[in-house]
Amino acid sequence: MRFLLALIFSASILAASGACAETRVFITANGYGDQCLARGDKCGASVARTYCQSRDFAQASSYRRVDPDEITGSVPKSGTNCSQGHCDEYVAITCQR
């Protein structure tokens, strides 16, 4: 009986460990001007993966264009914080560890 109880407990711990993977969404200006990334096309996967890896995440699970109205807080329209004139193009990249 104890063995069965221990087995069930171990199985539940293993099942729960997969659900604890850390996920984070990064919103960034599309300074690359990469339309593949902004459209969510397959060709943007390498840019998204590199972005996630530069922040110590293993992979990018998704990426898409984000409308500036979807972003809470201050969004620059132009000026010194605007890299290469793409301030109206934002990309959400979802990274996982």
Residue pairs with C-beta under 8 A, 6 or more apart in sequence:
21 96
21 97
22 57
22 96
22 97
23 61
23 94
23 95
23 96
23 97
24 57
24 94
24 95
25 92
25 93
25 94
25 95
26 51
26 52
26 55
26 92
26 93
26 94
26 95
27 66
27 71
27 90
27 91
27 92
28 51
28 90
28 91
28 93
29 82
29 83
29 86
29 87
29 89
29 90
29 91
30 37
30 38
30 65
30 86
30 89
30 90
30 91
31 83
31 84
31 86
32 47
33 84
33 86
33 89
34 44
34 47
35 41
36 42
36 43
36 44
36 47
37 44
37 47
37 48
37 63
37 91
37 93
38 44
38 64
38 65
38 89
38 91
39 65
40 62
40 63
40 64
40 65
44 63
45 60
45 63
48 60
48 63
48 93
49 59
49 60
51 60
51 93
51 95
52 58
52 59
52 60
52 93
52 95
52 96
55 95
56 97
57 95
57 96
57 97
58 95
58 96
58 97
59 95
59 96
60 93
60 94
60 95
60 96
61 94
61 95
61 96
62 92
62 93
62 94
63 91
63 92
63 93
63 94
64 91
64 92
65 89
65 90
65 91
65 92
66 90
66 91
66 92
67 90
68 75
68 88
68 90
71 90
75 87
75 90
76 82
76 87
77 87
77 88
78 85
78 87
81 87
